[in-house]
Amino acid sequence: MTRALMLSQLESTAEWDIVIIGGGATGLGSAVDAASRGLKTLLIERADFAKGTSSRSTKLVHGGVRYLAQGNIKLVKEALRERGYLLKNAPHLCTTQPFIIPVYSWFDRLFYGIGLRVYDLLAGKLSLGNTKILSAKQTIETLASVKTQNLKGGILYYDGQFDDSRLAIDLAYTASAQGATILNYVSLLGFEKEAKKINAILCKDEISGKTYSVKAKSFINATGVFTDHVMKLDEEDRENIVSPSQGIHLVVSHSFFAGNNAMMVPKTADGRVFFAVPWHREVVLGTTDTAVDKISAEPKPMEEEIDFIIEHFNKYNTVPIERKDVQSVFVGLRPLVKVSGTNSTSLLSRDHTILVSVSGLVTITGGKWTTYRKMADDAVNNALFISKQQKRVCKTDTLKIGDPEKRLALINKIVEEDAGFSKQLHENFPYTIAEVIFAIRYELAATVEDILARRTRILFLNARVAKELASFVAGLLAKELGKDEEWEKVQVKYFSELAEQYIPSMEG
Ligand SMILES: Cc1cc2nc3c(=O)[nH]c(=O)nc-3n(C[C@H](O)[C@H](O)[C@H](O)COP(=O)(O)OP(=O)(O)OC[C@H]3O[C@@H](n4cnc5c(N)ncnc54)[C@H](O)[C@@H]3O)c2cc1C
């Protein structure tokens, strides 16, 4: 994948079968789906791939134990099936993760024990391992720092875990390997219509400033919490359908939560699920569910959300954390679809929604990372139907995502240019300089943030370390992309300010 190749494809194609707007899980999944069906496919993303919600998840590939408690069997079953496909098709990025629910009443032990056995049964052949009811002693053995007072036991169950933005990059790679043209830093400006039907989009390359009118037969809007904005470019007085809900995560050192098992608390004070999950040798704690009015590409945590996570972790864990221990705080916005008469976002549907406008625009939103493949299948089916294109069968249930061997071979080739490229970027993280150069050359990374937030995950794992690395990474980018010193300075300044937002204030 190189930008020059993608741009030349954009310029030389007279008409596309399908244009997808938005490069998060849903849009990238749709591009893989459409291209693998043989459609001439273009995807545009106005920032970087997974810059939005898709890099800010809890990193779980899951059926959603909570939806089971709500009785939404269909949603759970579908997600468990998708979990199975994802673990098979992207084993280098998605793995099985053991979870323990510590229980402090005999009722909970029975209730969650039975519930999780049902969860297993619903997964059928795609189950990741048998649920076990643990004694208090076994619970302490598997979750070393769990609070032991009144502990009645625990439930061990298995779910999936993944690296969200790395999966997004591998979906982009897979889509392009299947023949799609995939461009980050190209934003949708508007739609062009003939007889009230959209026949082209107007878009802008944010790097060169050049605008393009791009003709296509069908159009998918997969812009997450920005869905309403894009729908209004199509129909000015359209009512909003998205109710954004903010969720934050804190990342702390593994030393506060030793071992490889994750902890899951099914019901916090506000009725949410709370997780502590080992991830890339650190621990992710989350999350919250706060209805918000303002949509931003870089949402900020609320002080009370940070306090909430610290309080809840300390309630269940014997090694307490304070604000100063937080290495990074990252925030995502859920694109939940509005249901009239509902005030709480934790009650809104986690299922996905597809809307087709009079102009033929297919909008897909809601859902979750785990179900992106099914969402893409539905979106592409709708787009083909609406635009009266020939029906083609979806092939993604068995399609491998990414090509880790090829990636490694190319990274090794970069090391042959200079043995120094095999050095780690930072002693605490496995990422090498060669990986960064690879990301610039072949994964469309164009900024310091692309490298430190989404090609590697250092910003999410330790914002202070990420800030320290900004200048070095800017130097690598400038050399590879032929940029001057002024560009480097702007990059470092922008990224340093961004990284500050991932470090919580000490006072609260
Ligand atoms: C706190 C939290 C935790 C979560 N945890 C999990 C989890 O553990 N497991 C799970 O399965 N799911 C989880 N989810 C849900 C999951 O992350 C989302 O459902 C999914 O990432 C949404 O992807 P998307 O592609 O629809 O939206 P996004 O990822 O937001 O992508 C939309 C893209 O559209 C682009 N865009 C917007 N406007 C334009 C324009 N005009 N032109 C071009 N591009 C544009 C944006 O830049 C953005 O990149 C979580 C969500 C949150 C908020």
The ligand as an SDF file (V2000), in Angstrom:
LIG
                    3D

 53 58  0  0  0  0  0  0  0  0999 V2000
  -15.3080    3.0280   25.1000 C   0  0  0  0  0  0  0  0  0  0  0  0
  -15.5970    2.0150   24.0400 C   0  0  0  0  0  0  0  0  0  0  0  0
  -15.2420    0.6880   24.2110 C   0  0  0  0  0  0  0  0  0  0  0  0
  -15.5320   -0.2420   23.2270 C   0  0  0  0  0  0  0  0  0  0  0  0
  -15.0900   -1.5100   23.4040 N   0  0  0  0  0  0  0  0  0  0  0  0
  -15.3550   -2.4310   22.4670 C   0  0  0  0  0  0  0  0  0  0  0  0
  -14.8380   -3.7550   22.6110 C   0  0  0  0  0  0  0  0  0  0  0  0
  -14.1040   -4.0590   23.5480 O   0  0  0  0  0  0  0  0  0  0  0  0
  -15.1630   -4.6400   21.6540 N   0  0  0  0  0  0  0  0  0  0  0  0
  -15.9600   -4.3330   20.5920 C   0  0  0  0  0  0  0  0  0  0  0  0
  -16.2550   -5.2290   19.7950 O   0  0  0  0  0  0  0  0  0  0  0  0
  -16.4180   -3.0770   20.3980 N   0  0  0  0  0  0  0  0  0  0  0  0
  -16.1240   -2.1210   21.2930 C   0  0  0  0  0  0  0  0  0  0  0  0
  -16.5450   -0.8360   21.1190 N   0  0  0  0  0  0  0  0  0  0  0  0
  -17.3040   -0.5020   19.9130 C   0  0  0  0  0  0  0  0  0  0  0  0
  -16.4110   -0.2880   18.6860 C   0  0  0  0  0  0  0  0  0  0  0  0
  -15.1950    0.3340   19.0340 O   0  0  0  0  0  0  0  0  0  0  0  0
  -17.1650    0.5650   17.6590 C   0  0  0  0  0  0  0  0  0  0  0  0
  -18.4260   -0.0060   17.4170 O   0  0  0  0  0  0  0  0  0  0  0  0
  -16.4270    0.6540   16.3280 C   0  0  0  0  0  0  0  0  0  0  0  0
  -15.0830    1.0060   16.5110 O   0  0  0  0  0  0  0  0  0  0  0  0
  -17.1080    1.6850   15.4320 C   0  0  0  0  0  0  0  0  0  0  0  0
  -16.4280    1.7220   14.2140 O   0  0  0  0  0  0  0  0  0  0  0  0
  -16.9120    2.6570   13.0460 P   0  0  0  0  0  0  0  0  0  0  0  0
  -16.0820    2.3340   11.8550 O   0  0  0  0  0  0  0  0  0  0  0  0
  -18.3820    2.5420   12.8610 O   0  0  0  0  0  0  0  0  0  0  0  0
  -16.6330    4.1510   13.5630 O   0  0  0  0  0  0  0  0  0  0  0  0
  -15.2330    4.9220   13.6800 P   0  0  0  0  0  0  0  0  0  0  0  0
  -14.1400    4.0510   14.1280 O   0  0  0  0  0  0  0  0  0  0  0  0
  -15.4680    6.1530   14.4810 O   0  0  0  0  0  0  0  0  0  0  0  0
  -14.8960    5.3240   12.1820 O   0  0  0  0  0  0  0  0  0  0  0  0
  -15.5570    6.3710   11.4970 C   0  0  0  0  0  0  0  0  0  0  0  0
  -14.5100    7.0790   10.6440 C   0  0  0  0  0  0  0  0  0  0  0  0
  -15.1590    7.9890    9.7560 O   0  0  0  0  0  0  0  0  0  0  0  0
  -14.2560    9.0520    9.5160 C   0  0  0  0  0  0  0  0  0  0  0  0
  -14.9840   10.1970    8.9690 N   0  0  0  0  0  0  0  0  0  0  0  0
  -15.8660   11.0110    9.5920 C   0  0  0  0  0  0  0  0  0  0  0  0
  -16.2880   11.9720    8.7730 N   0  0  0  0  0  0  0  0  0  0  0  0
  -15.6630   11.7800    7.5830 C   0  0  0  0  0  0  0  0  0  0  0  0
  -15.6850   12.4740    6.3350 C   0  0  0  0  0  0  0  0  0  0  0  0
  -16.4200   13.5740    6.1390 N   0  0  0  0  0  0  0  0  0  0  0  0
  -14.9110   12.0010    5.3170 N   0  0  0  0  0  0  0  0  0  0  0  0
  -14.1540   10.8910    5.4900 C   0  0  0  0  0  0  0  0  0  0  0  0
  -14.0970   10.2000    6.6600 N   0  0  0  0  0  0  0  0  0  0  0  0
  -14.8410   10.6390    7.6920 C   0  0  0  0  0  0  0  0  0  0  0  0
  -13.6890    9.3280   10.9140 C   0  0  0  0  0  0  0  0  0  0  0  0
  -12.4820   10.0500   10.8540 O   0  0  0  0  0  0  0  0  0  0  0  0
  -13.5410    7.9230   11.4880 C   0  0  0  0  0  0  0  0  0  0  0  0
  -12.2350    7.4010   11.3440 O   0  0  0  0  0  0  0  0  0  0  0  0
  -16.2280    0.1390   22.0550 C   0  0  0  0  0  0  0  0  0  0  0  0
  -16.5700    1.4850   21.8680 C   0  0  0  0  0  0  0  0  0  0  0  0
  -16.2330    2.4250   22.8460 C   0  0  0  0  0  0  0  0  0  0  0  0
  -16.5540    3.8540   22.6180 C   0  0  0  0  0  0  0  0  0  0  0  0
  1  2  1  0
  2  3  1  0
  2 52  2  0
  3  4  2  0
  4  5  1  0
  4 50  1  0
  5  6  2  0
  6  7  1  0
  6 13  1  0
  7  8  2  0
  7  9  1  0
  9 10  1  0
 10 11  2  0
 10 12  1  0
 12 13  2  0
 13 14  1  0
 14 15  1  0
 14 50  1  0
 15 16  1  0
 16 17  1  0
 16 18  1  0
 18 19  1  0
 18 20  1  0
 20 21  1  0
 20 22  1  0
 22 23  1  0
 23 24  1  0
 24 25  2  0
 24 26  1  0
 24 27  1  0
 27 28  1  0
 28 29  2  0
 28 30  1  0
 28 31  1  0
 31 32  1  0
 32 33  1  0
 33 34  1  0
 33 48  1  0
 34 35  1  0
 35 36  1  0
 35 46  1  0
 36 37  1  0
 36 45  1  0
 37 38  2  0
 38 39  1  0
 39 40  1  0
 39 45  2  0
 40 41  1  0
 40 42  2  0
 42 43  1  0
 43 44  2  0
 44 45  1  0
 46 47  1  0
 46 48  1  0
 48 49  1  0
 50 51  2  0
 51 52  1  0
 52 53  1  0
M  END
$$$$
